[in-house]
Amino acid sequence: MIPTLFLAIGGLFFWLVFRAHTSQEIQGRGWGFSTRTYQRESEPVWYWVTFASYLVCAVWATAFGVLAALRMLSSK
């Protein structure tokens, strides 16, 4: 259950990074339900900060998912 959850979260963040790379704009999520859209040309700093944050979340969530799956498989 836990590996699946982390891998799904990692996949979601990788999808957000992929969409940002292909469309040149990224949606930043704020507290609550607010969202902001940053375009690479008009707001490059916020675009790259959000891009890097999503990429870090994707890598960490995927790594935790893989490690949890390996631990679950090795304990059996």
DSSP file (Angstrom, degrees, kcal/mol; ACC not computed):
  #  RESIDUE AA STRUCTURE BP1 BP2  ACC     N-H-->O    O-->H-N    N-H-->O    O-->H-N    TCO  KAPPA ALPHA  PHI   PSI    X-CA   Y-CA   Z-CA
    1    1 A M     >        0   0    0      0, 0.0     4,-2.0     0, 0.0     5,-0.1   0.000 360.0 360.0 360.0 -50.2    0.0    0.0    0.0
    2    2 A I  H  >  +     0   0    0      1,-0.2     4,-2.5     2,-0.2     5,-0.3   0.926 360.0  50.4 -64.1 -46.2    2.7    2.5    1.0
    3    3 A P  H  > S+     0   0    0      0, 0.0     4,-2.6     0, 0.0     5,-0.2   0.910 110.7  50.8 -59.1 -38.8    4.9    1.9   -2.0
    4    4 A T  H  > S+     0   0    0      2,-0.2     4,-2.2     1,-0.2    -2,-0.2   0.903 109.9  49.9 -63.7 -41.0    2.0    2.3   -4.3
    5    5 A L  H  X S+     0   0    0     -4,-2.0     4,-2.3     2,-0.2    -1,-0.2   0.942 113.3  44.6 -62.9 -48.8    1.1    5.6   -2.7
    6    6 A F  H  X S+     0   0    0     -4,-2.5     4,-2.6     1,-0.2    -2,-0.2   0.893 113.7  50.2 -65.3 -39.4    4.6    7.0   -3.0
    7    7 A L  H  X S+     0   0    0     -4,-2.6     4,-2.4    -5,-0.3    -1,-0.2   0.873 110.4  50.4 -67.2 -35.5    5.0    5.8   -6.6
    8    8 A A  H  X S+     0   0    0     -4,-2.2     4,-2.3    -5,-0.2    -2,-0.2   0.912 111.5  47.7 -67.1 -41.6    1.6    7.4   -7.5
    9    9 A I  H  X S+     0   0    0     -4,-2.3     4,-2.3     2,-0.2    -2,-0.2   0.918 112.3  50.0 -64.6 -42.4    2.7   10.7   -5.9
   10   10 A G  H  X S+     0   0    0     -4,-2.6     4,-2.4     1,-0.2    -2,-0.2   0.904 110.4  50.3 -61.0 -41.7    6.0   10.5   -7.7
   11   11 A G  H  X S+     0   0    0     -4,-2.4     4,-2.3     2,-0.2    -1,-0.2   0.891 108.7  52.4 -63.4 -39.6    4.2    9.8  -11.0
   12   12 A L  H  X S+     0   0    0     -4,-2.3     4,-2.1     2,-0.2    -2,-0.2   0.932 111.6  45.2 -61.6 -46.1    1.9   12.8  -10.5
   13   13 A F  H  X S+     0   0    0     -4,-2.3     4,-2.2     2,-0.2    -2,-0.2   0.878 111.7  52.0 -68.7 -36.2    4.9   15.1   -9.9
   14   14 A F  H  X S+     0   0    0     -4,-2.4     4,-2.6     2,-0.2    -1,-0.2   0.886 109.1  51.7 -64.2 -36.5    6.8   13.7  -12.9
   15   15 A W  H  X S+     0   0    0     -4,-2.3     4,-2.7     2,-0.2    -2,-0.2   0.912 109.3  49.5 -64.4 -41.8    3.6   14.3  -15.0
   16   16 A L  H  X S+     0   0    0     -4,-2.1     4,-2.1     2,-0.2    -2,-0.2   0.899 112.4  47.8 -63.7 -40.1    3.5   18.0  -13.8
   17   17 A V  H  X S+     0   0    0     -4,-2.2     4,-2.3     2,-0.2    -2,-0.2   0.912 112.1  49.6 -66.3 -42.5    7.2   18.4  -14.6
   18   18 A F  H  X S+     0   0    0     -4,-2.6     4,-2.3     2,-0.2     5,-0.2   0.926 111.7  48.1 -62.0 -45.6    6.7   16.9  -18.1
   19   19 A R  H  X S+     0   0    0     -4,-2.7     4,-2.4     1,-0.2     6,-0.4   0.889 111.8  50.5 -62.9 -38.5    3.7   19.1  -18.8
   20   20 A A  H  X S+     0   0    0     -4,-2.1     4,-1.4    -5,-0.2     5,-0.3   0.893 110.9  49.0 -66.0 -39.0    5.7   22.2  -17.6
   21   21 A H  H  < S+     0   0    0     -4,-2.3    -2,-0.2     1,-0.2    -1,-0.2   0.896 116.6  41.0 -68.1 -39.5    8.6   21.3  -19.9
   22   22 A T  H  < S+     0   0    0     -4,-2.3    -2,-0.2     1,-0.2    -1,-0.2   0.854 122.9  36.9 -79.8 -34.0    6.4   20.7  -23.0
   23   23 A S  H  < S-     0   0    0     -4,-2.4    -2,-0.2     2,-0.2    -1,-0.2   0.565  96.9-130.7 -96.5  -8.8    4.0   23.7  -22.5
   24   24 A Q  S  < S+     0   0    0     -4,-1.4    16,-2.8    -5,-0.2     2,-0.3   0.676  78.9  87.1  66.2  18.1    6.5   26.2  -21.1
   25   25 A E  E     -A   39   0A   0     -6,-0.4     2,-0.4    -5,-0.3    -2,-0.2  -0.994  56.8-163.4-145.1 151.5    4.2   27.1  -18.3
   26   26 A I  E     -A   38   0A   0     12,-2.7    12,-3.2    -2,-0.3     2,-0.6  -0.973  17.7-130.0-136.5 145.4    3.6   25.6  -14.9
   27   27 A Q  E     -A   37   0A   0     -2,-0.4     2,-0.5    10,-0.2    10,-0.3  -0.861  20.0-154.8 -98.6 121.9    0.9   25.8  -12.3
   28   28 A G  E     -A   36   0A   0      8,-3.7     8,-2.8    -2,-0.6     2,-0.5  -0.812  10.5-141.2 -93.8 132.1    2.0   26.7   -8.8
   29   29 A R  E     -A   35   0A   0     -2,-0.5     6,-0.2     6,-0.2     2,-0.1  -0.793  19.0-167.7 -95.6 132.7   -0.3   25.5   -6.0
   30   30 A G        -     0   0    0      4,-2.9     2,-0.2    -2,-0.5    -1,-0.0  -0.293  41.6 -58.2-101.3-169.5   -0.7   27.8   -3.1
   31   31 A W  S >  S-     0   0    0     -2,-0.1     3,-0.9     2,-0.1     2,-0.3  -0.523 111.1  -5.1 -70.2 138.3   -2.3   27.3    0.3
   32   32 A G  T 3  S-     0   0    0     -2,-0.2    -2,-0.0     1,-0.2     0, 0.0  -0.618 129.0 -31.6  79.8-133.3   -5.8   26.1    0.1
   33   33 A F  T 3  S+     0   0    0     -2,-0.3     2,-0.2    -4,-0.1    -1,-0.2   0.281  96.9 121.9-108.8   9.7   -7.3   26.1   -3.4
   34   34 A S    <   -     0   0    0     -3,-0.9    -4,-2.9    -5,-0.0     2,-0.4  -0.522  37.2-174.1 -78.5 140.2   -5.4   28.9   -5.0
   35   35 A T  E     -A   29   0A   0     -6,-0.2     2,-0.4    -2,-0.2    -6,-0.2  -0.972   8.1-162.2-130.5 148.5   -3.3   28.2   -8.1
   36   36 A R  E     -A   28   0A   0     -8,-2.8    -8,-3.7    -2,-0.4     2,-0.5  -0.972  11.3-142.8-127.3 144.7   -1.0   30.5  -10.1
   37   37 A T  E     -A   27   0A   0     -2,-0.4     2,-0.5   -10,-0.3   -10,-0.2  -0.940  15.0-167.0-111.4 123.3    0.3   29.9  -13.6
   38   38 A Y  E     -A   26   0A   0    -12,-3.2   -12,-2.7    -2,-0.5     2,-0.4  -0.920   7.5-150.7-110.0 132.0    3.9   30.9  -14.4
   39   39 A Q  E  >  -A   25   0A   0     -2,-0.5     4,-2.3   -14,-0.2     8,-0.3  -0.793  17.7-129.9-100.6 145.7    5.2   31.2  -17.9
   40   40 A R  T  4 S+     0   0    0    -16,-2.8   -15,-0.1    -2,-0.4    -1,-0.1   0.846 104.7  42.1 -63.9 -35.4    8.8   30.5  -18.7
   41   41 A E  T  4 S+     0   0    0    -17,-0.3    -1,-0.2     2,-0.1   -16,-0.1   0.884 121.1  36.4 -81.2 -39.5    9.3   33.7  -20.7
   42   42 A S  T  4 S+     0   0    0      1,-0.2    -2,-0.2     2,-0.1    -1,-0.1   0.829 133.1  20.6 -88.5 -31.1    7.4   36.2  -18.5
   43   43 A E     X  +     0   0    0     -4,-2.3     4,-2.0     1,-0.1    -1,-0.2  -0.560  69.2 160.5-134.7  70.8    8.2   34.9  -15.0
   44   44 A P  H  > S+     0   0    0      0, 0.0     4,-2.6     0, 0.0     5,-0.2   0.845  71.2  54.2 -67.4 -34.5   11.4   32.8  -15.4
   45   45 A V  H  > S+     0   0    0      2,-0.2     4,-2.3     1,-0.2     5,-0.2   0.963 113.6  40.4 -65.5 -50.5   12.4   32.8  -11.7
   46   46 A W  H  > S+     0   0    0      1,-0.2     4,-2.2     2,-0.2     5,-0.2   0.847 114.3  55.3 -67.4 -32.8    9.1   31.6  -10.3
   47   47 A Y  H  X S+     0   0    0     -4,-2.0     4,-2.6    -8,-0.3    -2,-0.2   0.957 112.4  41.1 -61.3 -50.3    8.8   29.1  -13.2
   48   48 A W  H  X S+     0   0    0     -4,-2.6     4,-2.6     2,-0.2     5,-0.2   0.836 113.0  53.6 -72.3 -32.1   12.2   27.5  -12.4
   49   49 A V  H  X S+     0   0    0     -4,-2.3     4,-2.1    -5,-0.2    -1,-0.2   0.941 114.3  42.0 -64.3 -45.9   11.7   27.6   -8.7
   50   50 A T  H  X S+     0   0    0     -4,-2.2     4,-2.5     2,-0.2    -2,-0.2   0.902 114.4  52.1 -66.8 -41.6    8.4   25.7   -9.1
   51   51 A F  H  X S+     0   0    0     -4,-2.6     4,-2.2    -5,-0.2    -2,-0.2   0.933 111.9  45.7 -59.3 -47.8    9.8   23.4  -11.7
   52   52 A A  H  X S+     0   0    0     -4,-2.6     4,-2.5     2,-0.2    -1,-0.2   0.886 111.8  52.1 -65.3 -38.8   12.8   22.5   -9.4
   53   53 A S  H  X S+     0   0    0     -4,-2.1     4,-2.3     2,-0.2    -2,-0.2   0.924 111.4  46.2 -63.3 -44.4   10.5   22.0   -6.4
   54   54 A Y  H  X S+     0   0    0     -4,-2.5     4,-2.3     2,-0.2    -2,-0.2   0.884 112.2  51.6 -65.1 -38.2    8.2   19.6   -8.4
   55   55 A L  H  X S+     0   0    0     -4,-2.2     4,-2.4    -5,-0.2    -2,-0.2   0.910 109.6  48.9 -66.6 -41.8   11.2   17.8   -9.7
   56   56 A V  H  X S+     0   0    0     -4,-2.5     4,-2.6     1,-0.2     5,-0.2   0.924 112.0  49.2 -62.5 -44.4   12.7   17.3   -6.2
   57   57 A C  H  X S+     0   0    0     -4,-2.3     4,-2.4     1,-0.2     5,-0.2   0.893 111.1  50.6 -61.5 -39.6    9.3   16.0   -5.0
   58   58 A A  H  X S+     0   0    0     -4,-2.3     4,-2.0     2,-0.2    -2,-0.2   0.921 112.5  45.2 -65.0 -44.5    9.0   13.6   -7.9
   59   59 A V  H  X S+     0   0    0     -4,-2.4     4,-2.5     2,-0.2    -2,-0.2   0.934 115.9  45.5 -67.1 -46.0   12.5   12.2   -7.3
   60   60 A W  H  X S+     0   0    0     -4,-2.6     4,-2.7     2,-0.2     5,-0.2   0.916 113.6  48.4 -65.8 -43.0   12.1   11.8   -3.5
   61   61 A A  H  X S+     0   0    0     -4,-2.4     4,-2.2    -5,-0.2   -51,-0.2   0.907 114.0  46.8 -64.7 -40.5    8.6   10.3   -3.7
   62   62 A T  H  X S+     0   0    0     -4,-2.0     4,-2.5    -5,-0.2    -2,-0.2   0.913 112.4  50.0 -67.0 -41.8    9.7    7.8   -6.4
   63   63 A A  H  X S+     0   0    0     -4,-2.5     4,-2.7     1,-0.2     5,-0.2   0.926 111.7  47.9 -62.9 -43.8   12.8    6.9   -4.4
   64   64 A F  H  X S+     0   0    0     -4,-2.7     4,-2.5     1,-0.2    -1,-0.2   0.894 111.6  51.4 -63.4 -38.7   10.8    6.3   -1.2
   65   65 A G  H  X S+     0   0    0     -4,-2.2     4,-2.1    -5,-0.2    -2,-0.2   0.914 112.0  45.4 -63.7 -43.4    8.3    4.2   -3.2
   66   66 A V  H  X S+     0   0    0     -4,-2.5     4,-2.5     2,-0.2    -2,-0.2   0.921 114.4  48.3 -67.1 -43.5   11.1    2.0   -4.7
   67   67 A L  H  X S+     0   0    0     -4,-2.7     4,-2.3     1,-0.2    -2,-0.2   0.898 112.0  49.4 -64.6 -39.5   12.8    1.7   -1.3
   68   68 A A  H  X S+     0   0    0     -4,-2.5     4,-2.3    -5,-0.2    -1,-0.2   0.890 111.7  49.3 -65.6 -38.4    9.5    0.8    0.4
   69   69 A A  H  X S+     0   0    0     -4,-2.1     4,-2.4     2,-0.2    -2,-0.2   0.918 111.7  48.3 -67.1 -42.5    8.8   -1.8   -2.3
   70   70 A L  H  X S+     0   0    0     -4,-2.5     4,-2.2     2,-0.2    -2,-0.2   0.895 112.5  48.9 -64.4 -39.5   12.2   -3.4   -1.9
   71   71 A R  H  X S+     0   0    0     -4,-2.3     4,-1.4     2,-0.2    -1,-0.2   0.908 111.3  49.4 -66.0 -40.7   11.9   -3.5    1.8
   72   72 A M  H  < S+     0   0    0     -4,-2.3     4,-0.4     1,-0.2    -2,-0.2   0.896 113.5  46.4 -65.5 -40.0    8.5   -5.1    1.6
   73   73 A L  H >< S+     0   0    0     -4,-2.4     3,-0.6     1,-0.2    -1,-0.2   0.854 112.2  50.1 -70.7 -34.3    9.8   -7.7   -0.9
   74   74 A S  H 3< S+     0   0    0     -4,-2.2    -1,-0.2     1,-0.2    -2,-0.2   0.726 102.6  60.8 -78.6 -20.1   12.9   -8.5    1.2
   75   75 A S  T 3<        0   0    0     -4,-1.4    -1,-0.2     1,-0.2    -2,-0.2   0.602 360.0 360.0 -82.4  -9.4   10.9   -9.0    4.4
   76   76 A K    <         0   0    0     -3,-0.6    -1,-0.2    -4,-0.4    -2,-0.1   0.462 360.0 360.0 -86.6 360.0    8.9  -11.9    3.0
